[in-house]
Every structure is written in structure tokens, then in C-alpha cells.
Amino acid sequence: MRPYDESPDKPFGPVAAVFFAAGIGALVLGILTTVAEASEDFKSALEWAKSVGSLSGKTLIASAVFLVGWGILYLVLREKDPSPRQVFLWTGILVAIAIVLTFPTFFQIFAPEE
């Protein structure tokens, strides 16, 4: 067993890639939620499964953005060593914005008048 301080340092880039991708995916979900509330046409275009409604399209698109983003960011950041503090800060900001965008109190502001 090797002592802790002798272990080789690994770059933080691959970890940063998945964190950034998660933040971007969450933000896309928030944006899709708000836009779907603002536009009935957009909402019905996201209805890929009748039993689930527009949530099916929103989650599949957000998941695809996460996976594609993760792959691209991994290739870009795999040998880099970004600051974990900055990565966590920006991921937190993206997720916080996403959470606000998915709150009914917020997205109902954009709902069409009935």
C-alpha cells in the first residue's frame, strides 16, 4: 500500500466535464420548461409520449444535451486541471438558474392569457 502523498496526481478535467455538463443539462431543462409554458405549439411538439406529456420531450432533450456536452467537454478538458472551486461555483450557478426556471411561480409568468 502506497502512502497517500506518493499517489500520482490526476487532472480534474474529466470530473469538471461531467459537472459542467450536468449544469448545462439542468439549464436546458429549465429553459425548455419555461418556453413550453409560454408556447402551446412548443409544448405540444415536446409531447413525445401522451401518457407523460411534454415532460417526455423536455427530459429526453435535456438528457441528450447532458450526454453530448459531457463527451465534448471531456475531450476538451481531459488533460486540463481547472480549479475545482471554479467548476463547483459555475455548476452551482447553472443549477440554481435551472431551478428558478422550473418553479411554477416563475414559468407561469410566461403562460398565455386564457
C-alpha positions as CSV (number, residue, x, y, z in Angstrom):
1,M,0.0,0.0,0.0
2,R,1.4,3.4,-1.1
3,P,1.2,6.4,1.2
4,Y,-1.3,9.0,0.1
5,D,1.3,11.7,-0.8
6,E,3.0,9.3,-3.3
7,S,0.0,8.7,-5.5
8,P,0.1,10.4,-8.9
9,D,-1.9,13.5,-9.4
10,K,-4.7,13.1,-11.9
11,P,-6.1,16.1,-13.8
12,F,-9.5,17.4,-12.6
13,G,-10.7,18.0,-16.2
14,P,-12.7,14.8,-16.6
15,V,-14.5,15.4,-13.4
16,A,-15.1,19.1,-14.4
17,A,-16.5,17.9,-17.7
18,V,-19.3,15.9,-16.0
19,F,-20.1,18.7,-13.6
20,F,-20.3,21.3,-16.3
21,A,-22.4,19.0,-18.5
22,A,-24.8,18.4,-15.6
23,G,-25.2,22.1,-15.1
24,I,-25.8,22.7,-18.8
25,G,-28.3,19.8,-19.0
26,A,-30.2,21.2,-16.0
27,L,-30.2,24.7,-17.5
28,V,-31.6,23.3,-20.8
29,L,-34.4,21.5,-18.8
30,G,-35.2,24.8,-17.1
31,I,-35.3,26.7,-20.4
32,L,-37.4,24.1,-22.1
33,T,-39.9,24.1,-19.2
34,T,-40.3,27.9,-19.4
35,V,-40.6,28.0,-23.2
36,A,-43.1,25.1,-23.2
37,E,-45.3,27.1,-20.7
38,A,-45.1,30.2,-22.9
39,S,-45.9,28.4,-26.2
40,E,-48.6,25.8,-26.6
41,D,-47.2,24.8,-30.0
42,F,-43.8,24.2,-28.5
43,K,-45.3,22.3,-25.6
44,S,-47.3,20.0,-27.9
45,A,-44.1,19.5,-30.0
46,L,-42.4,18.1,-26.9
47,E,-45.2,15.7,-26.2
48,W,-43.4,12.5,-27.4
49,A,-45.4,10.2,-25.1
50,K,-49.1,11.0,-24.5
51,S,-49.1,9.4,-21.0
52,V,-46.2,11.7,-19.9
53,G,-47.0,14.8,-21.8
54,S,-44.4,17.4,-22.7
55,L,-42.1,16.2,-19.9
56,S,-41.0,13.3,-22.1
57,G,-39.5,15.7,-24.7
58,K,-38.1,18.0,-22.2
59,T,-36.2,15.3,-20.2
60,L,-35.0,13.5,-23.3
61,I,-33.6,16.7,-24.9
62,A,-32.0,17.7,-21.6
63,S,-30.5,14.3,-21.2
64,A,-29.2,14.3,-24.7
65,V,-27.6,17.7,-24.2
66,F,-26.0,16.4,-21.0
67,L,-24.5,13.4,-22.7
68,V,-23.3,15.2,-25.8
69,G,-22.0,18.1,-23.6
70,W,-20.2,15.6,-21.4
71,G,-18.5,14.0,-24.3
72,I,-17.4,17.3,-25.9
73,L,-16.3,18.7,-22.6
74,Y,-14.4,15.5,-21.7
75,L,-12.4,15.8,-25.0
76,V,-11.7,19.5,-24.3
77,L,-10.8,19.1,-20.6
78,R,-9.3,15.6,-20.3
79,E,-5.7,16.9,-19.9
80,K,-6.6,20.1,-18.2
81,D,-6.7,20.8,-14.5
82,P,-9.3,23.5,-13.8
83,S,-9.9,24.8,-10.3
84,P,-12.4,22.6,-8.5
85,R,-13.7,25.7,-6.7
86,Q,-14.5,27.5,-10.1
87,V,-16.1,24.3,-11.5
88,F,-18.3,23.9,-8.5
89,L,-19.2,27.6,-8.4
90,W,-20.2,27.7,-12.1
91,T,-22.1,24.4,-11.9
92,G,-24.0,25.7,-8.9
93,I,-24.9,28.9,-10.7
94,L,-26.2,26.9,-13.7
95,V,-28.2,24.6,-11.5
96,A,-29.6,27.5,-9.4
97,I,-30.8,29.2,-12.6
98,A,-32.3,26.0,-13.8
99,I,-34.2,25.5,-10.5
100,V,-35.6,29.0,-10.8
101,L,-36.7,28.3,-14.4
102,T,-38.6,25.2,-13.3
103,F,-40.6,26.8,-10.5
104,P,-44.2,27.2,-11.4
105,T,-44.2,30.7,-9.8
106,F,-41.6,31.7,-12.4
107,F,-42.6,29.9,-15.6
108,Q,-46.3,30.7,-15.2
109,I,-45.4,34.4,-15.7
110,F,-44.9,33.4,-19.4
111,A,-48.1,31.4,-19.8
112,P,-50.5,32.8,-22.3
113,E,-53.6,34.5,-21.1
114,E,-56.7,32.3,-21.0
